[in-house]
Amino acid sequence: MAFRYAVMVFCLMPLAVTFAGPAPKPIKNEYFKGKVAPLAGLMEKFGSKLDADATPYWLALVTDEGQIYPLIKDDGSRMFFKDAKLLDRPMRLTGRLLPKSQLLQVVEVHSYLKGDLHEVYYWCDICSIKRYEKKNCDCCGGPMELREEPVKK
């Protein structure tokens, strides 16, 4: 009896693959240059208003060309939501747009200081731990400081 079921499952496997369709294309990472700013302020410029309870959850990258890319709040963009010092400054975000949208998922963050590219991270001097969001150190519980290190050419 078990053998029949095993044969039936084996024979139906190609149908399952056919109905599932082709695998989605991988989304390529790209560079996006601009400044991260609260979306509420950007919307006001266009005569719209974001609900007050939504305001802390929406930031966007505004490019030099005026393109607006709302950020997906996740590990890659969290530093902007937790540290206002990073807002309204020249940045280069590595990320990808969700298909058929302008939503930007951030993978890596770099700043521009005096025209030079810098890696942005938080550092604990006591434990020598690097993190990519503003928070207390996972090890000692002490504060972590913002660091911007020049990218080696």
Solvent accessible surface area in square Angstrom, and as a share of the most:
residue,aa,sasa,rsa
1,M,157,0.70
2,A,81,0.63
3,F,158,0.66
4,R,176,0.64
5,Y,116,0.44
6,A,59,0.46
7,V,64,0.37
8,M,101,0.45
9,V,89,0.51
10,F,160,0.66
11,C,83,0.49
12,L,92,0.46
13,M,106,0.47
14,P,84,0.53
15,L,91,0.45
16,A,57,0.44
17,V,102,0.58
18,T,98,0.57
19,F,169,0.70
20,A,84,0.65
21,G,37,0.36
22,P,130,0.82
23,A,90,0.70
24,P,125,0.79
25,K,180,0.76
26,P,124,0.78
27,I,73,0.37
28,K,167,0.71
29,N,72,0.37
30,E,89,0.40
31,Y,138,0.52
32,F,15,0.06
33,K,110,0.47
34,G,6,0.06
35,K,91,0.39
36,V,0,0.00
37,A,12,0.09
38,P,52,0.33
39,L,22,0.11
40,A,15,0.12
41,G,34,0.33
42,L,16,0.08
43,M,50,0.22
44,E,109,0.49
45,K,160,0.68
46,F,151,0.63
47,G,75,0.72
48,S,52,0.34
49,K,164,0.69
50,L,30,0.15
51,D,101,0.52
52,A,86,0.67
53,D,113,0.59
54,A,25,0.20
55,T,47,0.27
56,P,85,0.53
57,Y,127,0.48
58,W,90,0.32
59,L,12,0.06
60,A,0,0.00
61,L,0,0.00
62,V,37,0.21
63,T,15,0.09
64,D,129,0.67
65,E,155,0.70
66,G,46,0.45
67,Q,76,0.34
68,I,44,0.22
69,Y,28,0.11
70,P,24,0.15
71,L,3,0.02
72,I,45,0.23
73,K,96,0.41
74,D,35,0.18
75,D,104,0.54
76,G,18,0.17
77,S,0,0.00
78,R,64,0.23
79,M,3,0.01
80,F,2,0.01
81,F,40,0.16
82,K,93,0.39
83,D,4,0.02
84,A,81,0.63
85,K,128,0.54
86,L,0,0.00
87,L,32,0.16
88,D,88,0.46
89,R,47,0.17
90,P,64,0.40
91,M,1,0.00
92,R,34,0.13
93,L,0,0.00
94,T,15,0.09
95,G,0,0.00
96,R,68,0.25
97,L,42,0.21
98,L,62,0.31
99,P,92,0.58
100,K,212,0.90
101,S,39,0.25
102,Q,77,0.34
103,L,58,0.29
104,L,0,0.00
105,Q,51,0.23
106,V,5,0.03
107,V,69,0.40
108,E,85,0.38
109,V,10,0.06
110,H,14,0.06
111,S,0,0.00
112,Y,52,0.20
113,L,65,0.32
114,K,206,0.87
115,G,64,0.62
116,D,72,0.37
117,L,39,0.19
118,H,18,0.08
119,E,48,0.21
120,V,1,0.00
121,Y,14,0.05
122,Y,2,0.01
123,W,57,0.20
124,C,2,0.01
125,D,94,0.49
126,I,138,0.70
127,C,35,0.21
128,S,72,0.46
129,I,36,0.18
130,K,74,0.32
131,R,83,0.30
132,Y,108,0.41
133,E,28,0.13
134,K,89,0.38
135,K,69,0.29
136,N,95,0.49
137,C,5,0.03
138,D,85,0.44
139,C,93,0.56
140,C,59,0.35
141,G,44,0.42
142,G,13,0.13
143,P,116,0.73
144,M,15,0.07
145,E,82,0.37
146,L,43,0.21
147,R,63,0.23
148,E,41,0.18
149,E,69,0.31
150,P,88,0.55
151,V,60,0.34
152,K,191,0.81
153,K,231,0.98
